[in-house]
Amino acid sequence: MKYVKIEFKNKSQYEGLKETKKRHGLTWKGMLLHAQRELDSNSAD
């Protein structure tokens, strides 16, 4: 299993991401996969 470690210098940025994750019912992995799909679909434009 691979791991990803992200360090935030700004606690408010982390808290904002955590709230978005919670609001959409996602895990951290789900957030990353969703972002990847969105970025890849936008690059095809």
Beta strands, then each sheet from edge to edge (+ up, - down):
end
